[in-house]
Amino acid sequence: MMEQTSKTLTSLLRGLKPLQVLGSTDIAINEVIFDSRKAGPNKVFVAVKGVQVDGHQFIPQTLQAGISALVVETIPENVPDQVTIVQVANSAQALGFLASAFYEHPSHQLTLVGVTGTNGKTTTVTLLYDLFSGLGYKCGLLSTVENRIASQVIASTHTTPDAVAINALLAQMVEAGCEYAFMEVSSHAVDQGRIAGLDFKGAIFTNITHDHLDYHLTFDNYIRAKKSFFDQLSKRAFALVNIDDKRGMVMTQNTAASVNRYSLRQMAEFRARIIENSLTGLHLDIDNQDFYGRLIGEFNAYNLLAVYATAVLLEQDKVETLTQLSRLKAAEGRFDYVMDQKRQVTAIVDYAHTPDALEKVLETIQALRKADAKVLTVVGCGGDRDRTKRPTMAKVACQYSDQVILTSDNPRSEEPEAIIREMEAGVPAGSRRQVLSITDRKEAIRTACRLAQSGDVVLVAGKGHEKYQEIKGVKHPFDDKEILKEEFSH
């Protein structure tokens, strides 16, 4: 982590508009925290009301540790006179603004582009990072798979980190000489104020389908969370939306940003047409230019078009952009190939963990497979997550596969067998004979490989790039791709 000199609380509060301030703001602050365990002198503690816990409960511990200032929504009792209290309407939003100010507003010093949507976020930000790096710029990346500061890789723990971590990473990017930063923006991050205070030059909307209803409770809430990202954009920014998704234009109803659209199906500022879609890649017409790329499937045609449009909006040369794009490959765990050369069986690892994503991947496989080839799908659903999608995932898998194996996928605190039973409820009556339930994911993958015949395609869905299986709070090493390689090496 880069060294930060201390700031005064006065400088951190500029532009925040607190409801009231009790005490002096002319005090030195050398860290902005929201975890009470890090409390100490010359620190400001922001009491955030989280999903599970309310930071206000931990104010007594911070006072004991000698905290210098508190940012709160509710004024606490029994606070020593020397501790400054700043009352705000929304402490989660305040945390974002304070973190940005503490790190000297790094997002203002970068061209920051955010990507939101149910599917395609990771591929799109990774392609943008790879494209702009290929065009000769130093770039930063914040994604589900990994964070990058120029060429340095930092492991990723969340789709979007907390506000302090985001600003710390952006500040490191500025220090490393990065000009651009590309960032996944999850609905959770928007809802929890983790992107508050960031200055986005552009925002991309890929699509929206049912996901994260365990958190948002209703689909309308989920849509609103995505939309509020666009509501927060400045008039200096651009909004780029996929209008083939029926909610594309909803995202931009209240935005101050300039609106641009992309589409494979209708009139838009940025258009593409699929000429050929095969297992070796895509042949597209983009802006009346012939384009050959290594990515596969219609969903990647959308991702490529969004990336091309972003580059054009950021004033990059069109021909050079398409040339660089043609050299790029997919993000890890996104339509990722493993071949059994001996038996001519193709295995695909994909992060598809929503019904829509699974359907898109399976539709792509169906369109590309040889006439007599069978599709075998291994799929599970995560524990402690949206339960409503479990039967639908099984139904989609049965609809597009010749053989389905239901298995475990990060059961977390739930019993994997119970999750599989909820998935089994979605198996159509006529499909029961084509479905196996094997709790052990490794055994499920091996079984699919052994059932596959020459020319068949095995899809292992749900985990993609993940290198672990989370069971009862413990992350056990687990890699779908490695298990496939091991099985194919026999």
Buried (B, 14 or more C-beta within 10 A) or exposed (E): EEEBEEBEBEEBBEEBEBEEBEBEBEBEBBBBBBBBEEBBEBBBBBBBBEEEEEBBEBBEEBBEBBBBBBBBBEEBEEBEEEBBBBBBEEBBBBBBBBBBBBBBBBBEBBBBBBBBBBBBBBBBBBBBBBBBBBBEBBBBBBBBBBBBBBEEEEEBEBBBBBBBBBBBBBBBBBEBEBBBBBBBBBBBBBBBBBBBBBBBBBBBBBBBBBBBBEBBEEBEBBBBBBBBBBBBBEEEBBBBBBBBBEBBBBBBEEBEBBBBBBBBEEEBBBBBEEEEBEBEBBBBEBBEEEBBBBBBBBBBBBBBBBBBBBBBBBEBEEEBBBEBBBEBBBBBBBBBBBEBEEEBBBBBBBBBBBBBBBBBBBBBBBEBBEEEBBBBBBBBBBBEBBBEBBBBBBBBBBBBBBBBBBBBBBBBEBEBEEBBEBBBEBBEEEBEEBBBBBBEBBBBBBBBBEBBEEBBBBBBBBBBBBBEBBBEEEEEEBBBBEBBBBBBEE
